[in-house]
Each structure stands twice: as C-alpha cells, then as structure tokens.
Amino acid sequence: MGLQLPVLCLGAGGHSGADGSKPFVVVAATVIAQRQNLPETIPEHDFYEEYLPNMWPLHDASSPLLNLNTAESIRKMEDFVFKSLEQVASV
C-alpha cells in the first residue's frame, strides 16, 4: 500500500451475506490500515441474528483456508477481468 497508487478491491460471490461480509471487513480494514481497530466480535445491529449460529470473532484464524489457486486459474481470472474492464466505459 506504500506505492500511493489507486487500488480496486473486488468482492467475491457464492457466500451468504453474513459469511461473505466478515472476511471482507477484515480485508478492507487491512487495506486501509485499520485492522487493529476492529472489535473482537461482531457488534449487535439490526441484522445481528443473520450471523448466528455460526458467529465467530473477526480475528479468528483457527480454520485457515487452503489456497487452491493455480497459476493457470489466476491467469484465466486476470484475462476475464481485463476483458470485462475493456467493456466498461472509462470514468
């Protein structure tokens, strides 16, 4: 992040809102250098019950995911993203 360049953080799909939002919050907080300011647990709010019964702390690292990405799968994703961006009008 020390390069002082614009950064585009893309989300992912295929998860429930609650399951997808927890890791996205951690990633976003890390990108903006605020991870140390995250609470240990999810604060109560209007949608709090959607996070139950599988609530876990935001800093939980007890079940890391295995990285199954291959060089080929990453290359294909890059190609897809760049082709998609070519279809978008510049802002």
KEZAPA-55056 format. One record per atom (N, C-alpha, C, O): residue in three letters; x, y, z. Coordinates in steps of 0.02 Angstrom, whole numbers, padded with zeros to 5 digits, always signed. Layout:
! residues N
ALAXYZ;...
! end
This chain:
! residues 91
MET+00040-00059+00000;MET+00000+00000+00000;MET+00043+00063+00000;MET+00017+00118-00007;GLY+00107+00055+00007;GLY+00151+00113+00010;GLY+00167+00142-00058;GLY+00206+00190-00062;LEU+00138+00116-00112;LEU+00153+00141-00179;LEU+00114+00203-00198;LEU+00127+00234-00249;GLN+00065+00223-00157;GLN+00024+00282-00170;GLN-00012+00277-00237;GLN-00016+00326-00274;LEU-00037+00218-00253;LEU-00074+00206-00315;LEU-00146+00190-00298;LEU-00160+00163-00245;PRO-00192+00206-00344;PRO-00262+00186-00332;PRO-00268+00110-00328;PRO-00232+00074-00362;VAL-00313+00087-00286;VAL-00323+00015-00276;VAL-00397+00000-00284;VAL-00440+00036-00259;LEU-00412-00053-00320;LEU-00481-00077-00328;LEU-00486-00143-00292;LEU-00453-00192-00312;CYS-00527-00147-00240;CYS-00537-00209-00203;CYS-00603-00239-00226;CYS-00655-00209-00218;LEU-00599-00298-00255;LEU-00659-00332-00280;LEU-00684-00382-00229;LEU-00645-00415-00195;GLY-00750-00388-00225;GLY-00780-00437-00180;GLY-00783-00505-00215;GLY-00755-00514-00269;ALA-00816-00551-00183;ALA-00824-00618-00210;ALA-00897-00636-00209;ALA-00939-00597-00186;GLY-00914-00694-00232;GLY-00983-00716-00233;GLY-00989-00787-00208;GLY-00940-00820-00195;GLY-01052-00809-00202;GLY-01063-00878-00183;GLY-01068-00890-00108;GLY-01070-00948-00086;HIS-01070-00837-00070;HIS-01074-00845+00003;HIS-01138-00810+00027;HIS-01166-00768-00008;SER-01160-00828+00087;SER-01215-00790+00117;SER-01189-00721+00134;SER-01129-00710+00139;GLY-01235-00674+00143;GLY-01214-00607+00160;GLY-01170-00604+00222;GLY-01120-00568+00224;ALA-01189-00642+00273;ALA-01151-00642+00335;ALA-01083-00674+00325;ALA-01032-00647+00348;ASP-01080-00731+00292;ASP-01016-00766+00283;ASP-00969-00726+00238;ASP-00908-00728+00247;GLY-00996-00691+00190;GLY-00954-00651+00145;GLY-00931-00586+00176;GLY-00877-00562+00161;SER-00973-00557+00218;SER-00957-00491+00245;SER-00902-00492+00298;SER-00863-00444+00303;LYS-00898-00545+00337;LYS-00847-00548+00390;LYS-00776-00546+00362;LYS-00737-00503+00383;PRO-00758-00589+00315;PRO-00690-00585+00289;PRO-00678-00521+00248;PRO-00623-00495+00247;PHE-00731-00496+00215;PHE-00723-00434+00176;PHE-00707-00375+00223;PHE-00666-00333+00205;VAL-00738-00373+00281;VAL-00723-00321+00330;VAL-00650-00325+00351;VAL-00616-00273+00356;VAL-00626-00385+00364;VAL-00556-00393+00385;VAL-00508-00371+00330;VAL-00459-00336+00343;VAL-00522-00390+00268;VAL-00480-00370+00212;VAL-00482-00295+00202;VAL-00430-00263+00195;ALA-00542-00266+00201;ALA-00548-00194+00192;ALA-00513-00155+00248;ALA-00478-00106+00234;ALA-00520-00177+00309;ALA-00487-00144+00365;ALA-00411-00150+00359;ALA-00375-00103+00376;THR-00387-00206+00334;THR-00315-00215+00325;THR-00289-00168+00271;THR-00236-00137+00279;VAL-00326-00162+00216;VAL-00306-00118+00160;VAL-00300-00046+00183;VAL-00255-00010+00161;ILE-00345-00023+00226;ILE-00343+00046+00249;ILE-00307+00054+00316;ILE-00314+00105+00350;ALA-00268+00004+00334;ALA-00227+00005+00395;ALA-00268+00017+00458;ALA-00247+00055+00502;GLN-00326-00015+00463;GLN-00369-00008+00522;GLN-00386-00075+00554;GLN-00430-00078+00597;ARG-00351-00128+00535;ARG-00368-00194+00561;ARG-00362-00197+00637;ARG-00402-00230+00671;GLN-00313-00162+00665;GLN-00304-00163+00737;GLN-00362-00130+00773;GLN-00370-00140+00834;ASN-00403-00091+00738;ASN-00460-00057+00770;ASN-00525-00096+00765;ASN-00577-00073+00789;LEU-00524-00155+00734;LEU-00584-00196+00730;LEU-00602-00224+00799;LEU-00557-00243+00836;PRO-00666-00227+00815;PRO-00685-00259+00878;PRO-00672-00334+00874;PRO-00667-00362+00820;GLU-00666-00366+00931;GLU-00654-00438+00933;GLU-00714-00478+00910;GLU-00706-00533+00883;THR-00773-00452+00920;THR-00834-00486+00899;THR-00877-00439+00859;THR-00865-00378+00857;ILE-00927-00466+00826;ILE-00971-00425+00785;ILE-01019-00388+00831;ILE-01054-00419+00871;PRO-01022-00321+00827;PRO-01067-00283+00870;PRO-01140-00298+00853;PRO-01157-00315+00796;GLU-01184-00292+00902;GLU-01255-00302+00890;GLU-01281-00247+00844;GLU-01263-00188+00851;HIS-01325-00266+00797;HIS-01355-00219+00750;HIS-01419-00251+00723;HIS-01438-00306+00744;ASP-01453-00218+00676;ASP-01518-00241+00651;ASP-01516-00311+00621;ASP-01565-00348+00624;PHE-01459-00331+00592;PHE-01454-00395+00558;PHE-01412-00446+00598;PHE-01390-00496+00570;TYR-01402-00432+00661;TYR-01359-00473+00704;TYR-01376-00547+00702;TYR-01331-00589+00699;GLU-01441-00563+00703;GLU-01461-00634+00706;GLU-01445-00672+00642;GLU-01443-00733+00643;GLU-01433-00637+00587;GLU-01413-00672+00525;GLU-01344-00703+00531;GLU-01327-00748+00492;TYR-01305-00680+00578;TYR-01237-00706+00588;TYR-01237-00768+00633;TYR-01185-00801+00640;LEU-01293-00784+00663;LEU-01299-00841+00707;LEU-01319-00903+00668;LEU-01349-00893+00615;PRO-01307-00964+00686;PRO-01272-00985+00746;PRO-01197-00992+00735;PRO-01161-01012+00781;ASN-01172-00975+00676;ASN-01101-00984+00660;ASN-01060-00921+00671;ASN-01014-00907+00634;MET-01078-00884+00722;MET-01041-00823+00737;MET-00970-00840+00757;MET-00958-00887+00795;TRP-00923-00803+00731;TRP-00853-00812+00750;TRP-00822-00743+00755;TRP-00844-00697+00721;PRO-00770-00736+00796;PRO-00737-00671+00802;PRO-00706-00650+00735;PRO-00687-00692+00695;LEU-00702-00586+00725;LEU-00673-00560+00663;LEU-00599-00578+00656;LEU-00574-00582+00600;HIS-00565-00590+00710;HIS-00493-00605+00707;HIS-00479-00680+00711;HIS-00421-00699+00717;ASP-00529-00721+00706;ASP-00520-00794+00712;ASP-00478-00820+00654;ASP-00495-00809+00596;ALA-00425-00855+00670;ALA-00383-00886+00618;ALA-00377-00961+00631;ALA-00329-00992+00609;SER-00426-00989+00666;SER-00421-01059+00685;SER-00436-01107+00628;SER-00419-01166+00632;SER-00466-01083+00575;SER-00481-01128+00519;SER-00461-01095+00453;SER-00503-01076+00413;PRO-00396-01090+00441;PRO-00373-01059+00379;PRO-00393-01100+00318;PRO-00397-01162+00321;LEU-00406-01066+00264;LEU-00424-01100+00202;LEU-00361-01119+00163;LEU-00312-01082+00163;LEU-00364-01175+00131;LEU-00309-01197+00089;LEU-00312-01159+00023;LEU-00365-01156-00008;ASN-00257-01131+00001;ASN-00255-01095-00062;ASN-00251-01145-00119;ASN-00199-01176-00130;LEU-00306-01153-00155;LEU-00309-01200-00211;LEU-00300-01165-00279;LEU-00309-01197-00331;ASN-00282-01101-00278;ASN-00270-01066-00340;ASN-00208-01094-00375;ASN-00158-01110-00343;THR-00213-01099-00440;THR-00155-01119-00480;THR-00135-01059-00523;THR-00173-01012-00532;ALA-00075-01061-00549;ALA-00052-01008-00594;ALA-00100-01002-00653;ALA-00115-00946-00675;GLU-00124-01058-00678;GLU-00170-01058-00735;GLU-00237-01027-00717;GLU-00264-00987-00755;SER-00264-01044-00658;SER-00329-01016-00639;SER-00324-00940-00627;SER-00370-00903-00642;ILE-00268-00918-00600;ILE-00258-00846-00590;ILE-00251-00811-00657;ILE-00279-00757-00666;ARG-00215-00840-00704;ARG-00208-00810-00770;ARG-00276-00804-00804;ARG-00291-00752-00834;LYS-00317-00856-00799;LYS-00384-00854-00829;LYS-00426-00800-00798;LYS-00463-00765-00832;MET-00422-00792-00732;MET-00460-00740-00698;MET-00436-00671-00719;MET-00476-00626-00730;GLU-00370-00662-00725;GLU-00343-00599-00748;GLU-00370-00583-00818;GLU-00391-00526-00830;ASP-00368-00632-00863;ASP-00394-00621-00930;ASP-00467-00601-00929;ASP-00487-00554-00964;PHE-00507-00635-00888;PHE-00578-00619-00883;PHE-00588-00548-00857;PHE-00629-00511-00884;VAL-00551-00529-00805;VAL-00559-00463-00776;VAL-00539-00409-00826;VAL-00576-00360-00835;PHE-00483-00418-00860;PHE-00461-00367-00907;PHE-00508-00362-00967;PHE-00521-00307-00992;LYS-00534-00417-00991;LYS-00583-00415-01046;LYS-00647-00381-01023;LYS-00677-00343-01061;SER-00667-00394-00962;SER-00727-00361-00935;SER-00716-00286-00929;SER-00761-00247-00944;LEU-00658-00266-00905;LEU-00643-00195-00897;LEU-00642-00159-00964;LEU-00658-00099-00967;GLU-00622-00193-01017;GLU-00622-00162-01083;GLU-00693-00144-01105;GLU-00702-00100-01147;GLN-00742-00180-01078;GLN-00812-00168-01097;GLN-00843-00109-01058;GLN-00897-00086-01075;VAL-00809-00086-01006;VAL-00835-00033-00964;VAL-00811+00034-00990;VAL-00752+00043-01005;ALA-00857+00082-00994;ALA-00837+00149-01015;ALA-00791+00179-00962;ALA-00803+00171-00902;SER-00741+00214-00983;SER-00696+00245-00935;SER-00731+00303-00901;SER-00774+00336-00929;VAL-00713+00313-00839;VAL-00746+00364-00798;VAL-00708+00429-00801;VAL-00728+00478-00771;
! end
